[in-house]
Amino acid sequence: MNTLSESNSSAEGIISVEGGKFLSFFLGEEEYAIEILKVQEIIGVTAITPVPKMPAFIDGIINLRDKIVPVINLRKRFKLPPADHTEDTVMIVLRQGEELRAILVDRVSEVADIKKEQIEQIETACSNIETKFLLGLGNIEGVIKLILNVEVVAFGFEI
């Protein structure tokens, strides 16, 4: 089940979303979605060790079964106001090859099937705003889910 594909429309390497299973979660009232195949696991918030000279949106690192995993605070990454952790706050551990990153989110919603015809490509929907973190907009029964580009959000920078 491949949910992403390279677009043939230009040499810019635009990625289009093909549809499939997505994990959805909230930051405040906004609902986001990421490809389920990128998710390794969901864990509760654990002790985060701060590390000097990290990007401002990295809260620190955790030890996950003897692997060091950077924790990305998505509120900081997206320049949203801070929020207190609640019992619903979780870390979604993402995998790209052998590399792991955790993203801190307010709460997880569901695993949803988003069909290709329910996804509007971001280039058409939002041509005048910054969209580097987004792949598309999923519209499921009138509920909009912002589909994140995990490669950019979680793995598109040096630590």
N, C-alpha and C positions, 0 to 999 in steps of 0.2 A: 504494500500500500504506500505509494509515493505521493506525498501531498504537495511537493514543490517541484517546479520545473523551470528551466531557463526559457525565457521568452525568445521567440524567433524574430521579434519585431525590430530589434535594433542591436547594435554592437555594444550598447551600454550595459548589457548583462542584467537587464531587468528580470526579477524573479516573479513568477506568478504562482498563485496558490491554486492547487488543483482540487482541494477538498479532502475530507477524511475525518479522522477522530482528533479532537482537540480538547485539552484541559482548559477550562475557563476559571478565572479567578478575578477578584476585585482589588482595586486600589481606590479607596473611598467609594463613590457611587459608580465609577466607571468599570465596565467589565471588559476583560482582556482574554485572549485565547492563545495557546501555544500548541504546536503539534505534539501529540501524545508520544510519538516515537522519540522525541528529544528528552522526555522526562524519565529520569531514573527512579526517583521516589519523592515522596512528600514527607517531611519530618516536622516535628514541633520545633519551636524556637529553642535553641540550646545556647550554651555560653559561647560568645563570639570574642575571640582574642584580637584586639586592635593591632594593626601593624603600621609602623610609621611610613610616611611618604607614599602611601597608596592613593589612588584617585579618590576624590571626596565622596563618591557614591559607593565605595567599598567600605562596609562597616568593619571588616576584619576577616579572620579565617576561623573555620571550625575543623575539628578532627572527626572525620566520618570513617569509622572502621579503618584507622591508620592511614587514611588519605587526607591530605591538607586540601581544603576546599574554600576558595574565596567566597564571601557573602556579599552579594550586590543588593543594596537597598534600592528597590525600584522607585520608591517615592523620591529619593535623592536623585536617581538617574534621570527621572522625568521632571525634576524640579517642581515637585508637588509639595504642599505643606506637610510637615512631619505629623505623625499620629502615634499615640501610645499603642504599645503591643497589647492585644487582648488574647483571650483564650482561643480565638479563631486565627490569630496570626500564625503563619507557617512559612517554612522554607521549602521551595520547590527545587530539588537537585536536578540539574540538567547535565546531559552528557553530549560531548562532541568528540568522537574518537575516544581517546583515553583521558581527555581533559574533563574535569568536573567543575561546575560553578553552581552556587545556590543563589536563588533570588528570593528576597524577603517580600511577602505579599500580605495584604490585610486578611484575606480569606479565600479559600478555594470554593468554587461553585459546583461544577459538574464536569463530566466527560460528555462531550456533545459530538454528534455527527453533523458536520457542516458540509453540505454538498457543493460542488463546484458552482452550480447555478445560484447558490445563496451567497456567493462571495463576489463583492465588487472590488476590482483591482484598485489599489490606492492611487495610482497615477490618474485615473479617471475621476475618482470621487473627491480627491483633495489636492488639486493641482497647485494651490496657492499657499499651502502650509508645509512645515517641516515634517517629513514623513519617513526619515531614515530608519526609525525604529519599527515601522509598520510594513506588513506585507499586503494587507487587504482588510476589508470590512465584512464580517460575517453577519448576515441578517437572517435570524431565525425567529419566525413568527413575530416580526416587529421589534425584536430585541437585537441591538447592535453589539457585536463583540469585535473589539479591535484586535486583529491577528498580528501578534508580534513577530518581528524578525529576530529570532533567537541568536543567529550568528552575529548580528550587530549589537543587540542589547547585552548579551552575556559573554560573548567570545570575541567581539570586534575591537578589542583594545589590549594593550600590553600591561602586564602587572609587574 
